[in-house]
Amino acid sequence: MFKFIIIAVVLFILYKLLINDRRKQQDSRLKENEKLAASGIMVKDPVCGTYVDKKSDVRVKNKDEVHYFCSYDCRDKYLKRLKSFETSKAE
């Protein structure tokens, strides 16, 4: 019984260490993306919030603004939202 408790505690500690490490990696990736966004190399997808390279082929020009997307799905969602906004604005 005592061995089981020791093993459970050790496994719990290892689990917490791995989760903390993964969280630190995510935070560092987010900070790196924010630095790239601040420098103008990457921009934020207006639909899902993913950072996308400005060289992306998936983009839409709306008046004077160019919006970059991570996928065609996000682009289609944006266009659908834009179309519904324009129709509601016209009425």
N, C-alpha and C positions, 0 to 999 in steps of 0.2 A: 504494500500500500504506500509506503514511504517513497519507494522508487517511482511509482506512478506520479506522485505529487511533484517530485523533483523534475521528472521528465516534462510534465505539464508546464511547470514554471519556466523551464529552459525554452521550451517551444514557444511559449507566450512571449518571452523576451526576444527571441529571434524574430518572431512575427512583427513585433513592435519596431524592431530595428529595421527590418526590410520595408515596412510601411513608411517609416520616417525617411529612409533613403529615397524611396520613390517620390515622396512629396517634395524633397529637396531638389530632385532632378526636374520635376515639373515646374517648380518655382524658378529654377535657373533657366529653363527653356523659355518660360514666359518673359523673364527679364531680358533675355537675348533677343527675342522677337520684338519686344518693345523698343530696344535700342535700335534694331534695324528699321523699325517703323519710324522712329524719330529721325533717323538719318535719311529717310525717303526711299530706302531700298525695298521695304515691304509695306504693304497697306493692309488694313483690316477689312475683311469681307463684311459688307453691311448686313448680311442675312444671318450667318452663323457665328461671326466674330473670329474666324480663323485668320491668321496672318498669311498673306499671299504675296508672292514676288510680283513686282510691278511688270515683269516681263511676261506675265501670265497671258495666255491666249483667250481666256474667258473673261470678257469685259463688255461693258455697256456704256455708251456715251449718252448722258442725259443732259441736254442743254450744254452748259459749259463744263460739266463734271464728267469724269471718267470713273466708273466703278469697276473694281476688279473682284473676281469671284474665285472660290476654290474649286467649284464644280459647275457643271451645266444645271444641276438641280437647283443650286442656290441662285444661279442667274435666272432660271425660269420662275422661281418663287418671287424674286425681286421684280421681274417684269409683270407678273400677275398682280402683285401688290401695287405697282406703279399704275397699271391700267385701271384697277379698281379705284384707286385714289383719284385719277384723272376723270373717270366717269362720275364719281360722286361729287367732284368739284364742279363739273359742268352743269349738274342739275340744280 
